[in-house]
Amino acid sequence: MVPTEDGRLVPYSIANNAARINAGLEIIGTLSEHWGVKLPVVVDNAESVTRLAKIDTQMIRLVVSEQDKVLRLEV
């Protein structure tokens, strides 16, 4: 089950892409904290998420942008 912004729970199978990505990030954050391991996390399809879940590790966001004709890197 994936929580929505208003607190309801929806099955993972019908959750939207943003909710699925954030659920995965929360799982990664919980497991990282439990095991005491911090590794970089790559988030693909990040353009579908307006607010990524906060986790205590480096996050690499991959975003499709029509305006960018060449690879752009922001730090």
All heavy atoms as a GROMACS GRO file, in nm:
protein
  578
    1MET      N    1   0.084  -0.117   0.000
    1MET     CA    2   0.000   0.000   0.000
    1MET      C    3   0.089   0.125   0.000
    1MET      O    4   0.191   0.129   0.067
    1MET     CB    5  -0.090   0.002   0.123
    1MET     CG    6  -0.182  -0.120   0.134
    1MET     SD    7  -0.302  -0.132   0.002
    1MET     CE    8  -0.428  -0.025   0.060
    2VAL      N    9   0.046   0.224  -0.075
    2VAL     CA   10   0.121   0.349  -0.090
    2VAL      C   11   0.033   0.463  -0.036
    2VAL      O   12  -0.081   0.476  -0.077
    2VAL     CB   13   0.156   0.374  -0.238
    2VAL    CG1   14   0.228   0.505  -0.255
    2VAL    CG2   15   0.238   0.258  -0.293
    3PRO      N   16   0.088   0.547   0.055
    3PRO     CA   17   0.008   0.658   0.107
    3PRO      C   18  -0.005   0.770   0.005
    3PRO      O   19   0.088   0.798  -0.069
    3PRO     CB   20   0.086   0.704   0.229
    3PRO     CG   21   0.225   0.659   0.205
    3PRO     CD   22   0.218   0.537   0.118
    4THR      N   23  -0.122   0.832   0.003
    4THR     CA   24  -0.144   0.949  -0.082
    4THR      C   25  -0.121   1.075   0.002
    4THR      O   26  -0.103   1.067   0.123
    4THR     CB   27  -0.287   0.951  -0.139
    4THR    OG1   28  -0.379   0.962  -0.029
    4THR    CG2   29  -0.317   0.826  -0.219
    5GLU      N   30  -0.122   1.191  -0.062
    5GLU     CA   31  -0.099   1.316   0.010
    5GLU      C   32  -0.207   1.344   0.114
    5GLU      O   33  -0.181   1.409   0.214
    5GLU     CB   34  -0.088   1.432  -0.088
    5GLU     CG   35   0.035   1.423  -0.173
    5GLU     CD   36   0.097   1.558  -0.200
    5GLU    OE1   37   0.039   1.660  -0.161
    5GLU    OE2   38   0.204   1.558  -0.261
    6ASP      N   39  -0.328   1.293   0.091
    6ASP     CA   40  -0.436   1.317   0.188
    6ASP      C   41  -0.445   1.206   0.294
    6ASP      O   42  -0.538   1.203   0.373
    6ASP     CB   43  -0.569   1.336   0.118
    6ASP     CG   44  -0.614   1.215   0.038
    6ASP    OD1   45  -0.547   1.110   0.045
    6ASP    OD2   46  -0.717   1.225  -0.030
    7GLY      N   47  -0.348   1.114   0.295
    7GLY     CA   48  -0.342   1.012   0.398
    7GLY      C   49  -0.405   0.878   0.364
    7GLY      O   50  -0.392   0.782   0.439
    8ARG      N   51  -0.477   0.871   0.252
    8ARG     CA   52  -0.536   0.743   0.211
    8ARG      C   53  -0.426   0.648   0.165
    8ARG      O   54  -0.318   0.690   0.129
    8ARG     CB   55  -0.636   0.762   0.098
    8ARG     CG   56  -0.762   0.838   0.136
    8ARG     CD   57  -0.857   0.861   0.019
    8ARG     NE   58  -0.792   0.941  -0.085
    8ARG     CZ   59  -0.768   0.897  -0.210
    8ARG    NH1   60  -0.803   0.776  -0.248
    8ARG    NH2   61  -0.708   0.975  -0.298
    9LEU      N   62  -0.456   0.519   0.165
    9LEU     CA   63  -0.363   0.419   0.115
    9LEU      C   64  -0.420   0.358  -0.012
    9LEU      O   65  -0.538   0.323  -0.017
    9LEU     CB   66  -0.340   0.309   0.219
    9LEU     CG   67  -0.270   0.353   0.348
    9LEU    CD1   68  -0.266   0.238   0.447
    9LEU    CD2   69  -0.130   0.402   0.320
   10VAL      N   70  -0.337   0.348  -0.115
   10VAL     CA   71  -0.380   0.284  -0.240
   10VAL      C   72  -0.285   0.168  -0.269
   10VAL      O   73  -0.167   0.173  -0.234
   10VAL     CB   74  -0.383   0.382  -0.359
   10VAL    CG1   75  -0.483   0.494  -0.335
   10VAL    CG2   76  -0.246   0.440  -0.386
   11PRO      N   77  -0.334   0.064  -0.335
   11PRO     CA   78  -0.246  -0.048  -0.371
   11PRO      C   79  -0.135   0.000  -0.464
   11PRO      O   80  -0.155   0.085  -0.550
   11PRO     CB   81  -0.339  -0.144  -0.443
   11PRO     CG   82  -0.476  -0.109  -0.399
   11PRO     CD   83  -0.473   0.039  -0.372
   12TYR      N   84  -0.015  -0.055  -0.446
   12TYR     CA   85   0.100  -0.019  -0.528
   12TYR      C   86   0.068  -0.037  -0.676
   12TYR      O   87   0.110   0.044  -0.759
   12TYR     CB   88   0.220  -0.106  -0.488
   12TYR     CG   89   0.348  -0.070  -0.559
   12TYR    CD1   90   0.431   0.030  -0.510
   12TYR    CD2   91   0.387  -0.136  -0.675
   12TYR    CE1   92   0.549   0.064  -0.575
   12TYR    CE2   93   0.504  -0.103  -0.740
   12TYR     CZ   94   0.585  -0.003  -0.690
   12TYR     OH   95   0.700   0.030  -0.755
   13SER      N   96  -0.007  -0.140  -0.709
   13SER     CA   97  -0.035  -0.171  -0.850
   13SER      C   98  -0.115  -0.062  -0.921
   13SER      O   99  -0.110  -0.052  -1.044
   13SER     CB  100  -0.108  -0.304  -0.861
   13SER     OG  101  -0.232  -0.298  -0.792
   14ILE      N  102  -0.190   0.021  -0.847
   14ILE     CA  103  -0.268   0.126  -0.912
   14ILE      C  104  -0.216   0.267  -0.878
   14ILE      O  105  -0.273   0.366  -0.922
   14ILE     CB  106  -0.419   0.118  -0.880
   14ILE    CG1  107  -0.444   0.138  -0.731
   14ILE    CG2  108  -0.477  -0.012  -0.931
   14ILE    CD1  109  -0.592   0.155  -0.698
   15ALA      N  110  -0.107   0.274  -0.800
   15ALA     CA  111  -0.048   0.404  -0.765
   15ALA      C  112   0.017   0.465  -0.889
   15ALA      O  113   0.063   0.394  -0.978
   15ALA     CB  114   0.056   0.387  -0.654
   16ASN      N  115   0.022   0.597  -0.895
   16ASN     CA  116   0.086   0.663  -1.008
   16ASN      C  117   0.238   0.651  -0.998
   16ASN      O  118   0.292   0.607  -0.896
   16ASN     CB  119   0.040   0.808  -1.022
   16ASN     CG  120   0.081   0.895  -0.906
   16ASN    OD1  121   0.182   0.871  -0.840
   16ASN    ND2  122   0.002   0.998  -0.879
   17ASN      N  123   0.308   0.689  -1.103
   17ASN     CA  124   0.453   0.673  -1.110
   17ASN      C  125   0.524   0.750  -0.999
   17ASN      O  126   0.619   0.700  -0.939
   17ASN     CB  127   0.504   0.717  -1.248
   17ASN     CG  128   0.641   0.666  -1.277
   17ASN    OD1  129   0.675   0.553  -1.240
   17ASN    ND2  130   0.722   0.746  -1.343
   18ALA      N  131   0.479   0.870  -0.969
   18ALA     CA  132   0.542   0.950  -0.863
   18ALA      C  133   0.530   0.880  -0.728
   18ALA      O  134   0.626   0.873  -0.651
   18ALA     CB  135   0.478   1.089  -0.857
   19ALA      N  136   0.413   0.826  -0.699
   19ALA     CA  137   0.393   0.756  -0.571
   19ALA      C  138   0.480   0.631  -0.564
   19ALA      O  139   0.536   0.599  -0.459
   19ALA     CB  140   0.246   0.719  -0.555
   20ARG      N  141   0.494   0.560  -0.675
   20ARG     CA  142   0.579   0.440  -0.677
   20ARG      C  143   0.726   0.476  -0.653
   20ARG      O  144   0.796   0.409  -0.579
   20ARG     CB  145   0.565   0.368  -0.810
   20ARG     CG  146   0.432   0.300  -0.827
   20ARG     CD  147   0.426   0.231  -0.961
   20ARG     NE  148   0.296   0.170  -0.981
   20ARG     CZ  149   0.270   0.081  -1.073
   20ARG    NH1  150   0.365   0.042  -1.156
   20ARG    NH2  151   0.150   0.030  -1.085
   21ILE      N  152   0.772   0.583  -0.717
   21ILE     CA  153   0.911   0.625  -0.699
   21ILE      C  154   0.935   0.666  -0.554
   21ILE      O  155   1.034   0.625  -0.493
   21ILE     CB  156   0.946   0.740  -0.797
   21ILE    CG1  157   0.954   0.686  -0.940
   21ILE    CG2  158   1.076   0.809  -0.757
   21ILE    CD1  159   0.967   0.792  -1.047
   22ASN      N  160   0.845   0.745  -0.497
   22ASN     CA  161   0.862   0.789  -0.359
   22ASN      C  162   0.853   0.672  -0.261
   22ASN      O  163   0.925   0.669  -0.161
   22ASN     CB  164   0.762   0.898  -0.323
   22ASN     CG  165   0.809   1.034  -0.368
   22ASN    OD1  166   0.928   1.062  -0.369
   22ASN    ND2  167   0.717   1.118  -0.409
   23ALA      N  168   0.768   0.574  -0.289
   23ALA     CA  169   0.761   0.456  -0.203
   23ALA      C  170   0.895   0.382  -0.206
   23ALA      O  171   0.945   0.340  -0.101
   23ALA     CB  172   0.648   0.364  -0.249
   24GLY      N  173   0.953   0.370  -0.323
   24GLY     CA  174   1.084   0.305  -0.335
   24GLY      C  175   1.191   0.381  -0.259
   24GLY      O  176   1.276   0.320  -0.192
   25LEU      N  177   1.188   0.514  -0.267
   25LEU     CA  178   1.286   0.595  -0.194
   25LEU      C  179   1.270   0.579  -0.043
   25LEU      O  180   1.369   0.572   0.031
   25LEU     CB  181   1.273   0.742  -0.232
   25LEU     CG  182   1.320   0.778  -0.373
   25LEU    CD1  183   1.286   0.924  -0.405
   25LEU    CD2  184   1.469   0.754  -0.387
   26GLU      N  185   1.147   0.571   0.004
   26GLU     CA  186   1.124   0.552   0.147
   26GLU      C  187   1.177   0.416   0.193
   26GLU      O  188   1.236   0.405   0.301
   26GLU     CB  189   0.977   0.568   0.180
   26GLU     CG  190   0.930   0.712   0.169
   26GLU     CD  191   0.783   0.730   0.203
   26GLU    OE1  192   0.726   0.643   0.273
   26GLU    OE2  193   0.726   0.830   0.160
   27ILE      N  194   1.157   0.313   0.111
   27ILE     CA  195   1.209   0.180   0.144
   27ILE      C  196   1.362   0.184   0.148
   27ILE      O  197   1.424   0.132   0.241
   27ILE     CB  198   1.158   0.076   0.044
   27ILE    CG1  199   1.008   0.055   0.063
   27ILE    CG2  200   1.234  -0.056   0.057
   27ILE    CD1  201   0.941  -0.024  -0.048
   28ILE      N  202   1.423   0.246   0.048
   28ILE     CA  203   1.569   0.258   0.044
   28ILE      C  204   1.620   0.332   0.168
   28ILE      O  205   1.717   0.291   0.231
   28ILE     CB  206   1.615   0.328  -0.085
   28ILE    CG1  207   1.592   0.237  -0.204
   28ILE    CG2  208   1.762   0.370  -0.075
   28ILE    CD1  209   1.606   0.307  -0.339
   29GLY      N  210   1.554   0.442   0.204
   29GLY     CA  211   1.593   0.519   0.321
   29GLY      C  212   1.584   0.439   0.449
   29GLY      O  213   1.674   0.443   0.534
   30THR      N  214   1.477   0.362   0.464
   30THR     CA  215   1.458   0.280   0.584
   30THR      C  216   1.563   0.171   0.593
   30THR      O  217   1.623   0.149   0.699
   30THR     CB  218   1.316   0.220   0.584
   30THR    OG1  219   1.221   0.326   0.585
   30THR    CG2  220   1.295   0.131   0.706
   31LEU      N  221   1.586   0.102   0.483
   31LEU     CA  222   1.687  -0.006   0.483
   31LEU      C  223   1.828   0.050   0.504
   31LEU      O  224   1.909  -0.010   0.574
   31LEU     CB  225   1.679  -0.086   0.353
   31LEU     CG  226   1.554  -0.171   0.336
   31LEU    CD1  227   1.552  -0.235   0.197
   31LEU    CD2  228   1.544  -0.276   0.444
   32SER      N  229   1.856   0.164   0.443
   32SER     CA  230   1.987   0.227   0.461
   32SER      C  231   2.012   0.262   0.607
   32SER      O  232   2.121   0.240   0.661
   32SER     CB  233   1.999   0.354   0.377
   32SER     OG  234   1.994   0.323   0.240
   33GLU      N  235   1.910   0.316   0.671
   33GLU     CA  236   1.922   0.352   0.812
   33GLU      C  237   1.940   0.227   0.898
   33GLU      O  238   2.023   0.222   0.988
   33GLU     CB  239   1.798   0.430   0.857
   33GLU     CG  240   1.806   0.480   0.998
   33GLU     CD  241   1.683   0.561   1.037
   33GLU    OE1  242   1.631   0.635   0.951
   33GLU    OE2  243   1.640   0.549   1.153
   34HIS      N  244   1.862   0.125   0.870
   34HIS     CA  245   1.869   0.001   0.947
   34HIS      C  246   2.007  -0.064   0.938
   34HIS      O  247   2.062  -0.108   1.039
   34HIS     CB  248   1.762  -0.098   0.900
   34HIS     CG  249   1.771  -0.232   0.966
   34HIS    ND1  250   1.728  -0.254   1.094
   34HIS    CD2  251   1.822  -0.350   0.922
   34HIS    CE1  252   1.750  -0.380   1.127
   34HIS    NE2  253   1.807  -0.441   1.024
   35TRP      N  254   2.061  -0.072   0.817
   35TRP     CA  255   2.189  -0.140   0.797
   35TRP      C  256   2.309  -0.047   0.812
   35TRP      O  257   2.423  -0.092   0.809
   35TRP     CB  258   2.192  -0.208   0.660
   35TRP     CG  259   2.094  -0.321   0.652
   35TRP    CD1  260   1.976  -0.322   0.583
   35TRP    CD2  261   2.104  -0.448   0.716
   35TRP    NE1  262   1.911  -0.441   0.601
   35TRP    CE2  263   1.988  -0.521   0.682
   35TRP    CE3  264   2.198  -0.507   0.800
   35TRP    CZ2  265   1.965  -0.650   0.729
   35TRP    CZ3  266   2.174  -0.637   0.846
   35TRP    CH2  267   2.060  -0.706   0.810
   36GLY      N  268   2.285   0.083   0.825
   36GLY     CA  269   2.394   0.178   0.842
   36GLY      C  270   2.479   0.194   0.717
   36GLY      O  271   2.598   0.218   0.725
   37VAL      N  272   2.415   0.182   0.601
   37VAL     CA  273   2.486   0.191   0.473
   37VAL      C  274   2.424   0.304   0.392
   37VAL      O  275   2.302   0.311   0.378
   37VAL     CB  276   2.474   0.058   0.394
   37VAL    CG1  277   2.539   0.071   0.258
   37VAL    CG2  278   2.534  -0.056   0.472
   38LYS      N  279   2.508   0.391   0.337
   38LYS     CA  280   2.459   0.499   0.252
   38LYS      C  281   2.526   0.488   0.116
   38LYS      O  282   2.647   0.500   0.105
   38LYS     CB  283   2.490   0.636   0.313
   38LYS     CG  284   2.414   0.663   0.439
   38LYS     CD  285   2.443   0.800   0.490
   38LYS     CE  286   2.370   0.823   0.621
   38LYS     NZ  287   2.398   0.955   0.676
   39LEU      N  288   2.446   0.463   0.015
   39LEU     CA  289   2.494   0.455  -0.123
   39LEU      C  290   2.417   0.555  -0.207
   39LEU      O  291   2.303   0.589  -0.175
   39LEU     CB  292   2.472   0.314  -0.178
   39LEU     CG  293   2.546   0.201  -0.106
   39LEU    CD1  294   2.498   0.066  -0.157
   39LEU    CD2  295   2.695   0.215  -0.125
   40PRO      N  296   2.476   0.602  -0.318
   40PRO     CA  297   2.401   0.692  -0.406
   40PRO      C  298   2.278   0.622  -0.463
   40PRO      O  299   2.281   0.502  -0.489
   40PRO     CB  300   2.501   0.724  -0.518
   40PRO     CG  301   2.634   0.685  -0.466
   40PRO     CD  302   2.612   0.578  -0.365
   41VAL      N  303   2.172   0.698  -0.482
   41VAL     CA  304   2.048   0.645  -0.538
   41VAL      C  305   2.022   0.715  -0.670
   41VAL      O  306   2.023   0.838  -0.677
   41VAL     CB  307   1.930   0.668  -0.441
   41VAL    CG1  308   1.800   0.625  -0.504
   41VAL    CG2  309   1.954   0.594  -0.310
   42VAL      N  310   1.997   0.637  -0.775
   42VAL     CA  311   1.965   0.692  -0.907
   42VAL      C  312   1.813   0.685  -0.924
   42VAL      O  313   1.754   0.578  -0.912
   42VAL     CB  314   2.035   0.614  -1.020
   42VAL    CG1  315   1.994   0.669  -1.155
   42VAL    CG2  316   2.186   0.620  -1.001
   43VAL      N  317   1.751   0.800  -0.952
   43VAL     CA  318   1.607   0.807  -0.973
   43VAL      C  319   1.582   0.836  -1.120
   43VAL      O  320   1.609   0.947  -1.169
   43VAL     CB  321   1.542   0.917  -0.886
   43VAL    CG1  322   1.392   0.922  -0.909
   43VAL    CG2  323   1.574   0.895  -0.739
   44ASP      N  324   1.532   0.737  -1.192
   44ASP     CA  325   1.499   0.755  -1.334
   44ASP      C  326   1.354   0.802  -1.344
   44ASP      O  327   1.274   0.783  -1.252
   44ASP     CB  328   1.516   0.622  -1.408
   44ASP     CG  329   1.525   0.641  -1.559
   44ASP    OD1  330   1.523   0.756  -1.606
   44ASP    OD2  331   1.533   0.540  -1.630
   45ASN      N  332   1.318   0.865  -1.454
   45ASN     CA  333   1.184   0.920  -1.476
   45ASN      C  334   1.147   1.024  -1.370
   45ASN      O  335   1.032   1.037  -1.332
   45ASN     CB  336   1.078   0.810  -1.478
   45ASN     CG  337   1.096   0.715  -1.592
   45ASN    OD1  338   1.130   0.756  -1.702
   45ASN    ND2  339   1.076   0.587  -1.568
   46ALA      N  340   1.246   1.098  -1.321
   46ALA     CA  341   1.222   1.195  -1.214
   46ALA      C  342   1.133   1.311  -1.258
   46ALA      O  343   1.081   1.383  -1.174
   46ALA     CB  344   1.355   1.248  -1.160
   47GLU      N  345   1.116   1.329  -1.388
   47GLU     CA  346   1.029   1.437  -1.435
   47GLU      C  347   0.883   1.414  -1.397
   47GLU      O  348   0.801   1.505  -1.396
   47GLU     CB  349   1.041   1.457  -1.586
   47GLU     CG  350   0.986   1.344  -1.670
   47GLU     CD  351   1.086   1.232  -1.695
   47GLU    OE1  352   1.197   1.234  -1.640
   47GLU    OE2  353   1.050   1.141  -1.771
   48SER      N  354   0.847   1.291  -1.360
   48SER     CA  355   0.709   1.260  -1.323
   48SER      C  356   0.681   1.287  -1.175
   48SER      O  357   0.570   1.266  -1.129
   48SER     CB  358   0.677   1.114  -1.356
   48SER     OG  359   0.754   1.028  -1.275
   49VAL      N  360   0.781   1.334  -1.100
   49VAL     CA  361   0.766   1.356  -0.956
   49VAL      C  362   0.786   1.504  -0.925
   49VAL      O  363   0.891   1.560  -0.957
   49VAL     CB  364   0.868   1.273  -0.876
   49VAL    CG1  365   0.841   1.285  -0.727
   49VAL    CG2  366   0.867   1.128  -0.920
   50THR      N  367   0.687   1.568  -0.863
   50THR     CA  368   0.703   1.709  -0.826
   50THR      C  369   0.781   1.724  -0.696
   50THR      O  370   0.855   1.820  -0.679
   50THR     CB  371   0.566   1.779  -0.812
   50THR    OG1  372   0.486   1.706  -0.719
   50THR    CG2  373   0.497   1.789  -0.945
   51ARG      N  374   0.765   1.630  -0.602
   51ARG     CA  375   0.839   1.632  -0.477
   51ARG      C  376   0.891   1.493  -0.447
   51ARG      O  377   0.814   1.402  -0.418
   51ARG     CB  378   0.747   1.677  -0.361
   51ARG     CG  379   0.746   1.827  -0.343
   51ARG     CD  380   0.664   1.868  -0.224
   51ARG     NE  381   0.532   1.908  -0.275
   51ARG     CZ  382   0.417   1.870  -0.225
   51ARG    NH1  383   0.411   1.792  -0.121
   51ARG    NH2  384   0.304   1.909  -0.278
   52LEU      N  385   1.024   1.478  -0.454
   52LEU     CA  386   1.085   1.350  -0.421
   52LEU      C  387   1.094   1.335  -0.270
   52LEU      O  388   1.121   1.432  -0.199
   52LEU     CB  389   1.226   1.340  -0.480
   52LEU     CG  390   1.234   1.319  -0.631
   52LEU    CD1  391   1.377   1.335  -0.680
   52LEU    CD2  392   1.182   1.181  -0.668
   53ALA      N  393   1.072   1.213  -0.222
   53ALA     CA  394   1.087   1.185  -0.079
   53ALA      C  395   1.230   1.214  -0.037
   53ALA      O  396   1.325   1.188  -0.112
   53ALA     CB  397   1.052   1.039  -0.051
   54LYS      N  398   1.248   1.272   0.080
   54LYS     CA  399   1.381   1.304   0.131
   54LYS      C  400   1.444   1.180   0.191
   54LYS      O  401   1.383   1.113   0.274
   54LYS     CB  402   1.372   1.413   0.236
   54LYS     CG  403   1.309   1.541   0.186
   54LYS     CD  404   1.411   1.648   0.176
   54LYS     CE  405   1.344   1.778   0.140
   54LYS     NZ  406   1.394   1.838   0.025
   55ILE      N  407   1.566   1.149   0.148
   55ILE     CA  408   1.643   1.042   0.209
   55ILE      C  409   1.784   1.096   0.235
   55ILE      O  410   1.829   1.187   0.166
   55ILE     CB  411   1.646   0.913   0.124
   55ILE    CG1  412   1.702   0.937  -0.015
   55ILE    CG2  413   1.508   0.851   0.116
   55ILE    CD1  414   1.721   0.810  -0.095
   56ASP      N  415   1.851   1.039   0.333
   56ASP     CA  416   1.980   1.090   0.377
   56ASP      C  417   2.093   1.025   0.297
   56ASP      O  418   2.173   0.950   0.352
   56ASP     CB  419   1.997   1.065   0.526
   56ASP     CG  420   2.121   1.132   0.582
   56ASP    OD1  421   2.166   1.232   0.523
   56ASP    OD2  422   2.172   1.084   0.684
   57THR      N  423   2.099   1.052   0.168
   57THR     CA  424   2.204   1.001   0.082
   57THR      C  425   2.209   1.084  -0.045
   57THR      O  426   2.119   1.164  -0.071
   57THR     CB  427   2.183   0.851   0.050
   57THR    OG1  428   2.299   0.800  -0.014
   57THR    CG2  429   2.061   0.830  -0.038
   58GLN      N  430   2.311   1.065  -0.125
   58GLN     CA  431   2.321   1.135  -0.253
   58GLN      C  432   2.214   1.083  -0.346
   58GLN      O  433   2.191   0.963  -0.357
   58GLN     CB  434   2.458   1.114  -0.314
   58GLN     CG  435   2.476   1.180  -0.449
   58GLN     CD  436   2.610   1.148  -0.513
   58GLN    OE1  437   2.671   1.046  -0.482
   58GLN    NE2  438   2.655   1.232  -0.601
   59MET      N  439   2.145   1.175  -0.416
   59MET     CA  440   2.041   1.135  -0.510
   59MET      C  441   2.078   1.188  -0.648
   59MET      O  442   2.108   1.306  -0.664
   59MET     CB  443   1.906   1.190  -0.466
   59MET     CG  444   1.790   1.132  -0.543
   59MET     SD  445   1.629   1.191  -0.489
   59MET     CE  446   1.631   1.159  -0.315
   60ILE      N  447   2.075   1.101  -0.747
   60ILE     CA  448   2.102   1.137  -0.885
   60ILE      C  449   1.971   1.127  -0.960
   60ILE      O  450   1.914   1.019  -0.972
   60ILE     CB  451   2.208   1.044  -0.947
   60ILE    CG1  452   2.337   1.052  -0.866
   60ILE    CG2  453   2.231   1.078  -1.094
   60ILE    CD1  454   2.434   0.942  -0.895
   61ARG      N  455   1.919   1.243  -1.005
   61ARG     CA  456   1.790   1.248  -1.074
   61ARG      C  457   1.811   1.248  -1.225
   61ARG      O  458   1.885   1.331  -1.277
   61ARG     CB  459   1.714   1.374  -1.035
   61ARG     CG  460   1.679   1.382  -0.890
   61ARG     CD  461   1.614   1.515  -0.855
   61ARG     NE  462   1.487   1.527  -0.924
   61ARG     CZ  463   1.448   1.636  -0.990
   61ARG    NH1  464   1.526   1.741  -0.997
   61ARG    NH2  465   1.332   1.639  -1.050
   62LEU      N  466   1.747   1.157  -1.294
   62LEU     CA  467   1.750   1.153  -1.440
   62LEU      C  468   1.616   1.208  -1.490
   62LEU      O  469   1.510   1.155  -1.458
   62LEU     CB  470   1.773   1.011  -1.489
   62LEU     CG  471   1.901   0.943  -1.440
   62LEU    CD1  472   1.908   0.800  -1.490
   62LEU    CD2  473   2.024   1.022  -1.480
   63VAL      N  474   1.624   1.316  -1.568
   63VAL     CA  475   1.503   1.386  -1.613
   63VAL      C  476   1.510   1.407  -1.764
   63VAL      O  477   1.612   1.453  -1.816
   63VAL     CB  478   1.490   1.524  -1.542
   63VAL    CG1  479   1.368   1.598  -1.590
   63VAL    CG2  480   1.489   1.507  -1.392
   64VAL      N  481   1.400   1.378  -1.832
   64VAL     CA  482   1.390   1.407  -1.974
   64VAL      C  483   1.345   1.551  -1.990
   64VAL      O  484   1.253   1.596  -1.924
   64VAL     CB  485   1.285   1.315  -2.042
   64VAL    CG1  486   1.261   1.356  -2.185
   64VAL    CG2  487   1.330   1.170  -2.034
   65SER      N  488   1.416   1.626  -2.075
   65SER     CA  489   1.383   1.765  -2.097
   65SER      C  490   1.391   1.793  -2.247
   65SER      O  491   1.498   1.782  -2.306
   65SER     CB  492   1.479   1.856  -2.021
   65SER     OG  493   1.461   1.990  -2.058
   66GLU      N  494   1.280   1.831  -2.306
   66GLU     CA  495   1.276   1.858  -2.450
   66GLU      C  496   1.366   1.976  -2.488
   66GLU      O  497   1.425   1.978  -2.596
   66GLU     CB  498   1.133   1.885  -2.496
   66GLU     CG  499   1.120   1.896  -2.645
   66GLU     CD  500   0.975   1.912  -2.690
   66GLU    OE1  501   0.884   1.877  -2.614
   66GLU    OE2  502   0.955   1.959  -2.803
   67GLN      N  503   1.379   2.074  -2.399
   67GLN     CA  504   1.458   2.193  -2.431
   67GLN      C  505   1.608   2.167  -2.435
   67GLN      O  506   1.682   2.241  -2.497
   67GLN     CB  507   1.429   2.304  -2.330
   67GLN     CG  508   1.480   2.274  -2.190
   67GLN     CD  509   1.433   2.375  -2.088
   67GLN    OE1  510   1.340   2.450  -2.112
   67GLN    NE2  511   1.498   2.377  -1.974
   68ASP      N  512   1.653   2.062  -2.368
   68ASP     CA  513   1.795   2.031  -2.365
   68ASP      C  514   1.830   1.934  -2.478
   68ASP      O  515   1.787   1.820  -2.478
   68ASP     CB  516   1.835   1.968  -2.230
   68ASP     CG  517   1.817   2.065  -2.116
   68ASP    OD1  518   1.870   2.178  -2.126
   68ASP    OD2  519   1.750   2.030  -2.018
   69LYS      N  520   1.909   1.982  -2.572
   69LYS     CA  521   1.948   1.898  -2.687
   69LYS      C  522   2.076   1.820  -2.659
   69LYS      O  523   2.107   1.725  -2.727
   69LYS     CB  524   1.965   1.983  -2.813
   69LYS     CG  525   1.839   2.059  -2.851
   69LYS     CD  526   1.722   1.966  -2.874
   69LYS     CE  527   1.598   2.046  -2.910
   69LYS     NZ  528   1.476   1.968  -2.900
   70VAL      N  529   2.153   1.864  -2.558
   70VAL     CA  530   2.274   1.793  -2.516
   70VAL      C  531   2.264   1.769  -2.366
   70VAL      O  532   2.189   1.835  -2.295
   70VAL     CB  533   2.404   1.874  -2.550
   70VAL    CG1  534   2.420   1.890  -2.698
   70VAL    CG2  535   2.403   2.008  -2.481
   71LEU      N  536   2.343   1.671  -2.320
   71LEU     CA  537   2.340   1.637  -2.178
   71LEU      C  538   2.380   1.756  -2.093
   71LEU      O  539   2.478   1.824  -2.121
   71LEU     CB  540   2.436   1.520  -2.152
   71LEU     CG  541   2.444   1.470  -2.009
   71LEU    CD1  542   2.310   1.414  -1.965
   71LEU    CD2  543   2.553   1.365  -1.997
   72ARG      N  544   2.302   1.782  -1.988
   72ARG     CA  545   2.328   1.893  -1.897
   72ARG      C  546   2.341   1.836  -1.757
   72ARG      O  547   2.265   1.748  -1.718
   72ARG     CB  548   2.214   1.993  -1.902
   72ARG     CG  549   2.231   2.109  -1.807
   72ARG     CD  550   2.129   2.218  -1.830
   72ARG     NE  551   1.994   2.170  -1.842
   72ARG     CZ  552   1.897   2.193  -1.751
   72ARG    NH1  553   1.923   2.259  -1.642
   72ARG    NH2  554   1.776   2.147  -1.771
   73LEU      N  555   2.437   1.887  -1.681
   73LEU     CA  556   2.462   1.842  -1.545
   73LEU      C  557   2.448   1.959  -1.450
   73LEU      O  558   2.506   2.066  -1.474
   73LEU     CB  559   2.602   1.782  -1.534
   73LEU     CG  560   2.648   1.740  -1.397
   73LEU    CD1  561   2.568   1.619  -1.348
   73LEU    CD2  562   2.796   1.709  -1.400
   74GLU      N  563   2.368   1.942  -1.343
   74GLU     CA  564   2.355   2.044  -1.240
   74GLU      C  565   2.394   1.983  -1.107
   74GLU      O  566   2.359   1.870  -1.078
   74GLU     CB  567   2.210   2.093  -1.230
   74GLU     CG  568   2.164   2.173  -1.348
   74GLU     CD  569   2.021   2.222  -1.332
   74GLU    OE1  570   1.964   2.205  -1.224
   74GLU    OE2  571   1.969   2.274  -1.430
   75VAL      N  572   2.467   2.061  -1.028
   75VAL     CA  573   2.509   2.013  -0.896
   75VAL      C  574   2.442   2.099  -0.790
   75VAL      O  575   2.433   2.218  -0.802
   75VAL     CB  576   2.661   2.019  -0.880
   75VAL    CG1  577   2.703   1.975  -0.742
   75VAL    CG2  578   2.727   1.934  -0.985
   0.00000   0.00000   0.00000
